Amino acid sequence: MMTYRRLGRTNLRVSVIGFGTCQLRMVPEQRAIDTLTRGFSLGVNIVHTAPDYAGADDLVAEAVRA
């Protein structure tokens, strides 16, 4: 079961485990999407991405769609 905590002074509840997406470009696209999708199904609801992560945001978008 996933544990959630309040994010700062907001009322947002975020999972204590999140995804960092820097390394997603190092694995095949479908494996990256499957990994994200599995994490989401387990309760992960926070993902870090950045412009330097070369398409990681597209992989996250695809996993959210799935």
PDB file of N, CA, C, O and CB in Angstrom:
ATOM      1  N   MET A   1       0.844  -1.172   0.000  1.00  0.00           N
ATOM      2  CA  MET A   1       0.000   0.000   0.000  1.00  0.00           C
ATOM      3  C   MET A   1       0.896   1.244   0.000  1.00  0.00           C
ATOM      4  O   MET A   1       1.858   1.322   0.763  1.00  0.00           O
ATOM      5  CB  MET A   1      -0.963  -0.007   1.223  1.00  0.00           C
ATOM      6  N   MET A   2       0.574   2.204  -0.853  1.00  0.00           N
ATOM      7  CA  MET A   2       1.370   3.426  -0.975  1.00  0.00           C
ATOM      8  C   MET A   2       1.064   4.369   0.189  1.00  0.00           C
ATOM      9  O   MET A   2      -0.074   4.467   0.648  1.00  0.00           O
ATOM     10  CB  MET A   2       1.092   4.128  -2.328  1.00  0.00           C
ATOM     11  N   THR A   3       2.087   5.045   0.643  1.00  0.00           N
ATOM     12  CA  THR A   3       1.958   6.075   1.664  1.00  0.00           C
ATOM     13  C   THR A   3       2.009   7.432   0.968  1.00  0.00           C
ATOM     14  O   THR A   3       2.765   7.625   0.015  1.00  0.00           O
ATOM     15  CB  THR A   3       3.081   5.949   2.754  1.00  0.00           C
ATOM     16  N   TYR A   4       1.201   8.361   1.453  1.00  0.00           N
ATOM     17  CA  TYR A   4       1.145   9.706   0.881  1.00  0.00           C
ATOM     18  C   TYR A   4       1.414  10.725   1.974  1.00  0.00           C
ATOM     19  O   TYR A   4       1.119  10.506   3.149  1.00  0.00           O
ATOM     20  CB  TYR A   4      -0.228   9.974   0.209  1.00  0.00           C
ATOM     21  N   ARG A   5       1.979  11.837   1.553  1.00  0.00           N
ATOM     22  CA  ARG A   5       2.243  12.939   2.474  1.00  0.00           C
ATOM     23  C   ARG A   5       1.785  14.239   1.835  1.00  0.00           C
ATOM     24  O   ARG A   5       1.685  14.353   0.613  1.00  0.00           O
ATOM     25  CB  ARG A   5       3.749  13.009   2.850  1.00  0.00           C
ATOM     26  N   ARG A   6       1.515  15.200   2.676  1.00  0.00           N
ATOM     27  CA  ARG A   6       1.125  16.522   2.195  1.00  0.00           C
ATOM     28  C   ARG A   6       2.348  17.204   1.589  1.00  0.00           C
ATOM     29  O   ARG A   6       3.442  17.132   2.150  1.00  0.00           O
ATOM     30  CB  ARG A   6       0.519  17.384   3.349  1.00  0.00           C
ATOM     31  N   LEU A   7       2.171  17.858   0.456  1.00  0.00           N
ATOM     32  CA  LEU A   7       3.260  18.553  -0.216  1.00  0.00           C
ATOM     33  C   LEU A   7       3.349  19.981   0.307  1.00  0.00           C
ATOM     34  O   LEU A   7       2.515  20.830  -0.010  1.00  0.00           O
ATOM     35  CB  LEU A   7       3.061  18.542  -1.752  1.00  0.00           C
ATOM     36  N   GLY A   8       4.368  20.225   1.106  1.00  0.00           N
ATOM     37  CA  GLY A   8       4.590  21.563   1.647  1.00  0.00           C
ATOM     38  C   GLY A   8       3.388  22.082   2.409  1.00  0.00           C
ATOM     39  O   GLY A   8       2.841  21.395   3.272  1.00  0.00           O
ATOM     40  N   ARG A   9       2.981  23.301   2.083  1.00  0.00           N
ATOM     41  CA  ARG A   9       1.833  23.912   2.753  1.00  0.00           C
ATOM     42  C   ARG A   9       0.552  23.769   1.941  1.00  0.00           C
ATOM     43  O   ARG A   9      -0.467  24.383   2.256  1.00  0.00           O
ATOM     44  CB  ARG A   9       2.106  25.381   3.021  1.00  0.00           C
ATOM     45  N   THR A  10       0.614  22.956   0.900  1.00  0.00           N
ATOM     46  CA  THR A  10      -0.556  22.760   0.053  1.00  0.00           C
ATOM     47  C   THR A  10      -1.416  21.631   0.620  1.00  0.00           C
ATOM     48  O   THR A  10      -1.053  20.988   1.605  1.00  0.00           O
ATOM     49  CB  THR A  10      -0.132  22.449  -1.407  1.00  0.00           C
ATOM     50  N   ASN A  11      -2.539  21.410  -0.010  1.00  0.00           N
ATOM     51  CA  ASN A  11      -3.369  20.264   0.351  1.00  0.00           C
ATOM     52  C   ASN A  11      -3.142  19.089  -0.595  1.00  0.00           C
ATOM     53  O   ASN A  11      -3.898  18.117  -0.578  1.00  0.00           O
ATOM     54  CB  ASN A  11      -4.842  20.658   0.346  1.00  0.00           C
ATOM     55  N   LEU A  12      -2.108  19.178  -1.411  1.00  0.00           N
ATOM     56  CA  LEU A  12      -1.806  18.087  -2.329  1.00  0.00           C
ATOM     57  C   LEU A  12      -1.198  16.922  -1.562  1.00  0.00           C
ATOM     58  O   LEU A  12      -0.329  17.109  -0.711  1.00  0.00           O
ATOM     59  CB  LEU A  12      -0.852  18.557  -3.445  1.00  0.00           C
ATOM     60  N   ARG A  13      -1.665  15.720  -1.872  1.00  0.00           N
ATOM     61  CA  ARG A  13      -1.135  14.504  -1.265  1.00  0.00           C
ATOM     62  C   ARG A  13      -0.304  13.793  -2.316  1.00  0.00           C
ATOM     63  O   ARG A  13      -0.820  13.408  -3.365  1.00  0.00           O
ATOM     64  CB  ARG A  13      -2.281  13.579  -0.723  1.00  0.00           C
ATOM     65  N   VAL A  14       0.977  13.616  -2.042  1.00  0.00           N
ATOM     66  CA  VAL A  14       1.867  12.981  -3.008  1.00  0.00           C
ATOM     67  C   VAL A  14       2.439  11.698  -2.420  1.00  0.00           C
ATOM     68  O   VAL A  14       2.633  11.569  -1.211  1.00  0.00           O
ATOM     69  CB  VAL A  14       3.004  13.940  -3.420  1.00  0.00           C
ATOM     70  N   SER A  15       2.700  10.758  -3.317  1.00  0.00           N
ATOM     71  CA  SER A  15       3.263   9.480  -2.893  1.00  0.00           C
ATOM     72  C   SER A  15       4.680   9.694  -2.374  1.00  0.00           C
ATOM     73  O   SER A  15       5.406  10.560  -2.863  1.00  0.00           O
ATOM     74  CB  SER A  15       3.256   8.458  -4.059  1.00  0.00           C
ATOM     75  N   VAL A  16       5.068   8.895  -1.377  1.00  0.00           N
ATOM     76  CA  VAL A  16       6.419   9.018  -0.825  1.00  0.00           C
ATOM     77  C   VAL A  16       7.460   8.491  -1.801  1.00  0.00           C
ATOM     78  O   VAL A  16       8.649   8.777  -1.660  1.00  0.00           O
ATOM     79  CB  VAL A  16       6.523   8.269   0.505  1.00  0.00           C
ATOM     80  N   ILE A  17       7.020   7.729  -2.783  1.00  0.00           N
ATOM     81  CA  ILE A  17       7.902   7.261  -3.850  1.00  0.00           C
ATOM     82  C   ILE A  17       7.487   7.975  -5.126  1.00  0.00           C
ATOM     83  O   ILE A  17       6.304   8.021  -5.462  1.00  0.00           O
ATOM     84  CB  ILE A  17       7.835   5.695  -4.019  1.00  0.00           C
ATOM     85  N   GLY A  18       8.454   8.528  -5.831  1.00  0.00           N
ATOM     86  CA  GLY A  18       8.169   9.205  -7.085  1.00  0.00           C
ATOM     87  C   GLY A  18       9.096   8.707  -8.173  1.00  0.00           C
ATOM     88  O   GLY A  18      10.040   7.957  -7.925  1.00  0.00           O
ATOM     89  N   PHE A  19       8.803   9.141  -9.378  1.00  0.00           N
ATOM     90  CA  PHE A  19       9.643   8.782 -10.521  1.00  0.00           C
ATOM     91  C   PHE A  19      10.576   9.931 -10.861  1.00  0.00           C
ATOM     92  O   PHE A  19      10.140  11.076 -10.979  1.00  0.00           O
ATOM     93  CB  PHE A  19       8.779   8.412 -11.745  1.00  0.00           C
ATOM     94  N   GLY A  20      11.844   9.631 -11.018  1.00  0.00           N
ATOM     95  CA  GLY A  20      12.784  10.519 -11.666  1.00  0.00           C
ATOM     96  C   GLY A  20      12.946   9.977 -13.084  1.00  0.00           C
ATOM     97  O   GLY A  20      13.154   8.777 -13.259  1.00  0.00           O
ATOM     98  N   THR A  21      12.855  10.820 -14.080  1.00  0.00           N
ATOM     99  CA  THR A  21      12.764  10.319 -15.455  1.00  0.00           C
ATOM    100  C   THR A  21      14.038  10.480 -16.274  1.00  0.00           C
ATOM    101  O   THR A  21      14.027  10.214 -17.476  1.00  0.00           O
ATOM    102  CB  THR A  21      11.656  11.012 -16.157  1.00  0.00           C
ATOM    103  N   CYS A  22      15.106  10.897 -15.670  1.00  0.00           N
ATOM    104  CA  CYS A  22      16.357  11.125 -16.407  1.00  0.00           C
ATOM    105  C   CYS A  22      16.819   9.871 -17.149  1.00  0.00           C
ATOM    106  O   CYS A  22      17.297   9.970 -18.278  1.00  0.00           O
ATOM    107  CB  CYS A  22      17.456  11.590 -15.450  1.00  0.00           C
ATOM    108  N   GLN A  23      16.686   8.717 -16.546  1.00  0.00           N
ATOM    109  CA  GLN A  23      17.211   7.485 -17.126  1.00  0.00           C
ATOM    110  C   GLN A  23      16.235   6.782 -18.076  1.00  0.00           C
ATOM    111  O   GLN A  23      16.593   5.767 -18.673  1.00  0.00           O
ATOM    112  CB  GLN A  23      17.593   6.545 -16.027  1.00  0.00           C
ATOM    113  N   LEU A  24      15.026   7.294 -18.224  1.00  0.00           N
ATOM    114  CA  LEU A  24      14.054   6.634 -19.098  1.00  0.00           C
ATOM    115  C   LEU A  24      14.545   6.517 -20.534  1.00  0.00           C
ATOM    116  O   LEU A  24      14.188   5.572 -21.237  1.00  0.00           O
ATOM    117  CB  LEU A  24      12.745   7.385 -19.073  1.00  0.00           C
ATOM    118  N   ARG A  25      15.345   7.453 -20.966  1.00  0.00           N
ATOM    119  CA  ARG A  25      15.836   7.405 -22.351  1.00  0.00           C
ATOM    120  C   ARG A  25      16.866   6.293 -22.565  1.00  0.00           C
ATOM    121  O   ARG A  25      17.261   6.022 -23.699  1.00  0.00           O
ATOM    122  CB  ARG A  25      16.449   8.749 -22.732  1.00  0.00           C
ATOM    123  N   MET A  26      17.297   5.656 -21.482  1.00  0.00           N
ATOM    124  CA  MET A  26      18.304   4.603 -21.569  1.00  0.00           C
ATOM    125  C   MET A  26      17.700   3.223 -21.798  1.00  0.00           C
ATOM    126  O   MET A  26      18.435   2.265 -22.038  1.00  0.00           O
ATOM    127  CB  MET A  26      19.131   4.586 -20.314  1.00  0.00           C
ATOM    128  N   VAL A  27      16.376   3.103 -21.727  1.00  0.00           N
ATOM    129  CA  VAL A  27      15.704   1.814 -21.911  1.00  0.00           C
ATOM    130  C   VAL A  27      14.772   1.920 -23.112  1.00  0.00           C
ATOM    131  O   VAL A  27      14.423   3.026 -23.524  1.00  0.00           O
ATOM    132  CB  VAL A  27      14.914   1.395 -20.625  1.00  0.00           C
ATOM    133  N   PRO A  28      14.369   0.798 -23.673  1.00  0.00           N
ATOM    134  CA  PRO A  28      13.425   0.842 -24.795  1.00  0.00           C
ATOM    135  C   PRO A  28      12.140   1.578 -24.400  1.00  0.00           C
ATOM    136  O   PRO A  28      11.700   1.511 -23.252  1.00  0.00           O
ATOM    137  CB  PRO A  28      13.091  -0.588 -25.275  1.00  0.00           C
ATOM    138  N   GLU A  29      11.558   2.270 -25.359  1.00  0.00           N
ATOM    139  CA  GLU A  29      10.387   3.110 -25.095  1.00  0.00           C
ATOM    140  C   GLU A  29       9.257   2.342 -24.413  1.00  0.00           C
ATOM    141  O   GLU A  29       8.691   2.831 -23.435  1.00  0.00           O
ATOM    142  CB  GLU A  29       9.880   3.711 -26.390  1.00  0.00           C
ATOM    143  N   GLN A  30       8.922   1.166 -24.900  1.00  0.00           N
ATOM    144  CA  GLN A  30       7.807   0.418 -24.309  1.00  0.00           C
ATOM    145  C   GLN A  30       8.104   0.002 -22.876  1.00  0.00           C
ATOM    146  O   GLN A  30       7.202  -0.015 -22.038  1.00  0.00           O
ATOM    147  CB  GLN A  30       7.495  -0.816 -25.147  1.00  0.00           C
ATOM    148  N   ARG A  31       9.355  -0.332 -22.584  1.00  0.00           N
ATOM    149  CA  ARG A  31       9.718  -0.682 -21.206  1.00  0.00           C
ATOM    150  C   ARG A  31       9.558   0.531 -20.289  1.00  0.00           C
ATOM    151  O   ARG A  31       9.086   0.395 -19.161  1.00  0.00           O
ATOM    152  CB  ARG A  31      11.173  -1.215 -21.142  1.00  0.00           C
ATOM    153  N   ALA A  32       9.945   1.704 -20.761  1.00  0.00           N
ATOM    154  CA  ALA A  32       9.792   2.930 -19.970  1.00  0.00           C
ATOM    155  C   ALA A  32       8.314   3.192 -19.684  1.00  0.00           C
ATOM    156  O   ALA A  32       7.940   3.504 -18.554  1.00  0.00           O
ATOM    157  CB  ALA A  32      10.420   4.141 -20.709  1.00  0.00           C
ATOM    158  N   ILE A  33       7.487   3.065 -20.703  1.00  0.00           N
ATOM    159  CA  ILE A  33       6.045   3.301 -20.535  1.00  0.00           C
ATOM    160  C   ILE A  33       5.445   2.266 -19.588  1.00  0.00           C
ATOM    161  O   ILE A  33       4.646   2.608 -18.717  1.00  0.00           O
ATOM    162  CB  ILE A  33       5.317   3.259 -21.904  1.00  0.00           C
ATOM    163  N   ASP A  34       5.826   1.011 -19.756  1.00  0.00           N
ATOM    164  CA  ASP A  34       5.320  -0.052 -18.881  1.00  0.00           C
ATOM    165  C   ASP A  34       5.733   0.182 -17.427  1.00  0.00           C
ATOM    166  O   ASP A  34       4.945  -0.046 -16.509  1.00  0.00           O
ATOM    167  CB  ASP A  34       5.829  -1.422 -19.356  1.00  0.00           C
ATOM    168  N   THR A  35       6.954   0.631 -17.226  1.00  0.00           N
ATOM    169  CA  THR A  35       7.443   0.911 -15.873  1.00  0.00           C
ATOM    170  C   THR A  35       6.640   2.030 -15.230  1.00  0.00           C
ATOM    171  O   THR A  35       6.211   1.914 -14.082  1.00  0.00           O
ATOM    172  CB  THR A  35       8.932   1.281 -15.903  1.00  0.00           C
ATOM    173  N   LEU A  36       6.439   3.108 -15.966  1.00  0.00           N
ATOM    174  CA  LEU A  36       5.640   4.219 -15.453  1.00  0.00           C
ATOM    175  C   LEU A  36       4.209   3.784 -15.158  1.00  0.00           C
ATOM    176  O   LEU A  36       3.663   4.102 -14.102  1.00  0.00           O
ATOM    177  CB  LEU A  36       5.638   5.377 -16.450  1.00  0.00           C
ATOM    178  N   THR A  37       3.611   3.065 -16.082  1.00  0.00           N
ATOM    179  CA  THR A  37       2.231   2.614 -15.910  1.00  0.00           C
ATOM    180  C   THR A  37       2.093   1.731 -14.673  1.00  0.00           C
ATOM    181  O   THR A  37       1.129   1.858 -13.918  1.00  0.00           O
ATOM    182  CB  THR A  37       1.758   1.854 -17.154  1.00  0.00           C
ATOM    183  N   ARG A  38       3.053   0.845 -14.471  1.00  0.00           N
ATOM    184  CA  ARG A  38       3.017  -0.026 -13.293  1.00  0.00           C
ATOM    185  C   ARG A  38       3.137   0.799 -12.020  1.00  0.00           C
ATOM    186  O   ARG A  38       2.414   0.561 -11.053  1.00  0.00           O
ATOM    187  CB  ARG A  38       4.144  -1.075 -13.356  1.00  0.00           C
ATOM    188  N   GLY A  39       4.041   1.761 -12.017  1.00  0.00           N
ATOM    189  CA  GLY A  39       4.175   2.637 -10.849  1.00  0.00           C
ATOM    190  C   GLY A  39       2.891   3.387 -10.554  1.00  0.00           C
ATOM    191  O   GLY A  39       2.490   3.506  -9.396  1.00  0.00           O
ATOM    192  N   PHE A  40       2.243   3.894 -11.595  1.00  0.00           N
ATOM    193  CA  PHE A  40       0.975   4.603 -11.404  1.00  0.00           C
ATOM    194  C   PHE A  40      -0.072   3.675 -10.801  1.00  0.00           C
ATOM    195  O   PHE A  40      -0.836   4.079  -9.924  1.00  0.00           O
ATOM    196  CB  PHE A  40       0.468   5.178 -12.740  1.00  0.00           C
ATOM    197  N   SER A  41      -0.106   2.433 -11.272  1.00  0.00           N
ATOM    198  CA  SER A  41      -1.094   1.483 -10.755  1.00  0.00           C
ATOM    199  C   SER A  41      -0.822   1.137  -9.290  1.00  0.00           C
ATOM    200  O   SER A  41      -1.733   0.743  -8.562  1.00  0.00           O
ATOM    201  CB  SER A  41      -1.096   0.204 -11.603  1.00  0.00           C
ATOM    202  N   LEU A  42       0.428   1.285  -8.862  1.00  0.00           N
ATOM    203  CA  LEU A  42       0.790   1.036  -7.467  1.00  0.00           C
ATOM    204  C   LEU A  42       0.621   2.264  -6.581  1.00  0.00           C
ATOM    205  O   LEU A  42       0.823   2.188  -5.369  1.00  0.00           O
ATOM    206  CB  LEU A  42       2.214   0.555  -7.388  1.00  0.00           C
ATOM    207  N   GLY A  43       0.248   3.407  -7.184  1.00  0.00           N
ATOM    208  CA  GLY A  43      -0.041   4.591  -6.396  1.00  0.00           C
ATOM    209  C   GLY A  43       0.920   5.744  -6.538  1.00  0.00           C
ATOM    210  O   GLY A  43       0.716   6.786  -5.914  1.00  0.00           O
ATOM    211  N   VAL A  44       1.973   5.598  -7.345  1.00  0.00           N
ATOM    212  CA  VAL A  44       2.898   6.719  -7.558  1.00  0.00           C
ATOM    213  C   VAL A  44       2.119   7.833  -8.265  1.00  0.00           C
ATOM    214  O   VAL A  44       1.451   7.592  -9.271  1.00  0.00           O
ATOM    215  CB  VAL A  44       4.169   6.276  -8.405  1.00  0.00           C
ATOM    216  N   ASN A  45       2.213   9.038  -7.733  1.00  0.00           N
ATOM    217  CA  ASN A  45       1.495  10.148  -8.349  1.00  0.00           C
ATOM    218  C   ASN A  45       2.345  11.407  -8.506  1.00  0.00           C
ATOM    219  O   ASN A  45       1.817  12.498  -8.718  1.00  0.00           O
ATOM    220  CB  ASN A  45       0.277  10.469  -7.538  1.00  0.00           C
ATOM    221  N   ILE A  46       3.658  11.247  -8.401  1.00  0.00           N
ATOM    222  CA  ILE A  46       4.546  12.389  -8.613  1.00  0.00           C
ATOM    223  C   ILE A  46       5.704  11.950  -9.517  1.00  0.00           C
ATOM    224  O   ILE A  46       6.319  10.904  -9.307  1.00  0.00           O
ATOM    225  CB  ILE A  46       5.081  12.950  -7.247  1.00  0.00           C
ATOM    226  N   VAL A  47       5.979  12.773 -10.519  1.00  0.00           N
ATOM    227  CA  VAL A  47       6.995  12.466 -11.526  1.00  0.00           C
ATOM    228  C   VAL A  47       7.831  13.712 -11.750  1.00  0.00           C
ATOM    229  O   VAL A  47       7.294  14.809 -11.909  1.00  0.00           O
ATOM    230  CB  VAL A  47       6.348  11.975 -12.864  1.00  0.00           C
ATOM    231  N   HIS A  48       9.135  13.544 -11.763  1.00  0.00           N
ATOM    232  CA  HIS A  48      10.028  14.663 -12.058  1.00  0.00           C
ATOM    233  C   HIS A  48      10.559  14.504 -13.477  1.00  0.00           C
ATOM    234  O   HIS A  48      11.067  13.446 -13.848  1.00  0.00           O
ATOM    235  CB  HIS A  48      11.200  14.737 -11.029  1.00  0.00           C
ATOM    236  N   THR A  49      10.435  15.563 -14.260  1.00  0.00           N
ATOM    237  CA  THR A  49      11.026  15.587 -15.588  1.00  0.00           C
ATOM    238  C   THR A  49      11.597  16.976 -15.828  1.00  0.00           C
ATOM    239  O   THR A  49      11.293  17.915 -15.093  1.00  0.00           O
ATOM    240  CB  THR A  49       9.983  15.210 -16.683  1.00  0.00           C
ATOM    241  N   ALA A  50      12.418  17.102 -16.850  1.00  0.00           N
ATOM    242  CA  ALA A  50      13.057  18.385 -17.150  1.00  0.00           C
ATOM    243  C   ALA A  50      13.366  18.443 -18.641  1.00  0.00           C
ATOM    244  O   ALA A  50      13.446  17.405 -19.298  1.00  0.00           O
ATOM    245  CB  ALA A  50      14.358  18.582 -16.304  1.00  0.00           C
ATOM    246  N   PRO A  51      13.538  19.644 -19.177  1.00  0.00           N
ATOM    247  CA  PRO A  51      13.853  19.776 -20.607  1.00  0.00           C
ATOM    248  C   PRO A  51      15.097  18.990 -21.035  1.00  0.00           C
ATOM    249  O   PRO A  51      15.172  18.527 -22.173  1.00  0.00           O
ATOM    250  CB  PRO A  51      14.047  21.235 -20.948  1.00  0.00           C
ATOM    251  N   ASP A  52      16.051  18.838 -20.151  1.00  0.00           N
ATOM    252  CA  ASP A  52      17.282  18.117 -20.484  1.00  0.00           C
ATOM    253  C   ASP A  52      17.091  16.605 -20.578  1.00  0.00           C
ATOM    254  O   ASP A  52      18.019  15.896 -20.967  1.00  0.00           O
ATOM    255  CB  ASP A  52      18.339  18.419 -19.458  1.00  0.00           C
ATOM    256  N   TYR A  53      15.913  16.099 -20.232  1.00  0.00           N
ATOM    257  CA  TYR A  53      15.689  14.656 -20.184  1.00  0.00           C
ATOM    258  C   TYR A  53      15.201  14.089 -21.513  1.00  0.00           C
ATOM    259  O   TYR A  53      14.614  13.007 -21.537  1.00  0.00           O
ATOM    260  CB  TYR A  53      14.693  14.331 -19.101  1.00  0.00           C
ATOM    261  N   ALA A  54      15.425  14.780 -22.593  1.00  0.00           N
ATOM    262  CA  ALA A  54      15.245  14.297 -23.974  1.00  0.00           C
ATOM    263  C   ALA A  54      14.043  13.394 -24.214  1.00  0.00           C
ATOM    264  O   ALA A  54      14.200  12.199 -24.466  1.00  0.00           O
ATOM    265  CB  ALA A  54      16.452  13.570 -24.385  1.00  0.00           C
ATOM    266  N   GLY A  55      12.853  13.960 -24.138  1.00  0.00           N
ATOM    267  CA  GLY A  55      11.655  13.212 -24.483  1.00  0.00           C
ATOM    268  C   GLY A  55      11.002  12.471 -23.337  1.00  0.00           C
ATOM    269  O   GLY A  55      10.004  11.782 -23.548  1.00  0.00           O
ATOM    270  N   ALA A  56      11.526  12.586 -22.140  1.00  0.00           N
ATOM    271  CA  ALA A  56      10.929  11.890 -21.003  1.00  0.00           C
ATOM    272  C   ALA A  56       9.494  12.349 -20.780  1.00  0.00           C
ATOM    273  O   ALA A  56       8.638  11.554 -20.390  1.00  0.00           O
ATOM    274  CB  ALA A  56      11.760  12.119 -19.736  1.00  0.00           C
ATOM    275  N   ASP A  57       9.228  13.631 -21.027  1.00  0.00           N
ATOM    276  CA  ASP A  57       7.861  14.128 -20.834  1.00  0.00           C
ATOM    277  C   ASP A  57       6.888  13.452 -21.798  1.00  0.00           C
ATOM    278  O   ASP A  57       5.730  13.223 -21.445  1.00  0.00           O
ATOM    279  CB  ASP A  57       7.813  15.653 -21.023  1.00  0.00           C
ATOM    280  N   ASP A  58       7.338  13.132 -22.998  1.00  0.00           N
ATOM    281  CA  ASP A  58       6.483  12.408 -23.946  1.00  0.00           C
ATOM    282  C   ASP A  58       6.191  10.987 -23.458  1.00  0.00           C
ATOM    283  O   ASP A  58       5.078  10.487 -23.623  1.00  0.00           O
ATOM    284  CB  ASP A  58       7.145  12.360 -25.333  1.00  0.00           C
ATOM    285  N   LEU A  59       7.188  10.343 -22.860  1.00  0.00           N
ATOM    286  CA  LEU A  59       6.981   9.002 -22.309  1.00  0.00           C
ATOM    287  C   LEU A  59       5.992   9.035 -21.144  1.00  0.00           C
ATOM    288  O   LEU A  59       5.144   8.152 -21.016  1.00  0.00           O
ATOM    289  CB  LEU A  59       8.318   8.400 -21.849  1.00  0.00           C
ATOM    290  N   VAL A  60       6.106  10.044 -20.308  1.00  0.00           N
ATOM    291  CA  VAL A  60       5.181  10.187 -19.186  1.00  0.00           C
ATOM    292  C   VAL A  60       3.766  10.412 -19.715  1.00  0.00           C
ATOM    293  O   VAL A  60       2.813   9.811 -19.219  1.00  0.00           O
ATOM    294  CB  VAL A  60       5.612  11.356 -18.260  1.00  0.00           C
ATOM    295  N   ALA A  61       3.629  11.277 -20.722  1.00  0.00           N
ATOM    296  CA  ALA A  61       2.317  11.528 -21.309  1.00  0.00           C
ATOM    297  C   ALA A  61       1.715  10.258 -21.877  1.00  0.00           C
ATOM    298  O   ALA A  61       0.523  10.004 -21.703  1.00  0.00           O
ATOM    299  CB  ALA A  61       2.415  12.585 -22.394  1.00  0.00           C
ATOM    300  N   GLU A  62       2.516   9.466 -22.545  1.00  0.00           N
ATOM    301  CA  GLU A  62       2.031   8.202 -23.125  1.00  0.00           C
ATOM    302  C   GLU A  62       1.588   7.241 -22.019  1.00  0.00           C
ATOM    303  O   GLU A  62       0.568   6.567 -22.157  1.00  0.00           O
ATOM    304  CB  GLU A  62       3.134   7.541 -23.997  1.00  0.00           C
ATOM    305  N   ALA A  63       2.345   7.176 -20.930  1.00  0.00           N
ATOM    306  CA  ALA A  63       1.983   6.292 -19.819  1.00  0.00           C
ATOM    307  C   ALA A  63       0.687   6.766 -19.148  1.00  0.00           C
ATOM    308  O   ALA A  63      -0.143   5.947 -18.753  1.00  0.00           O
ATOM    309  CB  ALA A  63       3.129   6.232 -18.784  1.00  0.00           C
ATOM    310  N   VAL A  64       0.519   8.057 -19.023  1.00  0.00           N
ATOM    311  CA  VAL A  64      -0.719   8.586 -18.430  1.00  0.00           C
ATOM    312  C   VAL A  64      -1.900   8.234 -19.329  1.00  0.00           C
ATOM    313  O   VAL A  64      -2.957   7.845 -18.833  1.00  0.00           O
ATOM    314  CB  VAL A  64      -0.628  10.133 -18.226  1.00  0.00           C
ATOM    315  N   ARG A  65      -1.733   8.365 -20.632  1.00  0.00           N
ATOM    316  CA  ARG A  65      -2.800   7.987 -21.570  1.00  0.00           C
ATOM    317  C   ARG A  65      -3.177   6.519 -21.427  1.00  0.00           C
ATOM    318  O   ARG A  65      -4.350   6.157 -21.516  1.00  0.00           O
ATOM    319  CB  ARG A  65      -2.369   8.271 -23.010  1.00  0.00           C
ATOM    320  N   ALA A  66      -2.170   5.679 -21.204  1.00  0.00           N
ATOM    321  CA  ALA A  66      -2.419   4.239 -21.105  1.00  0.00           C
ATOM    322  C   ALA A  66      -3.188   3.934 -19.839  1.00  0.00           C
ATOM    323  O   ALA A  66      -3.497   2.774 -19.569  1.00  0.00           O
ATOM    324  CB  ALA A  66      -1.100   3.447 -21.132  1.00  0.00           C
TER     325      ALA A  66
END
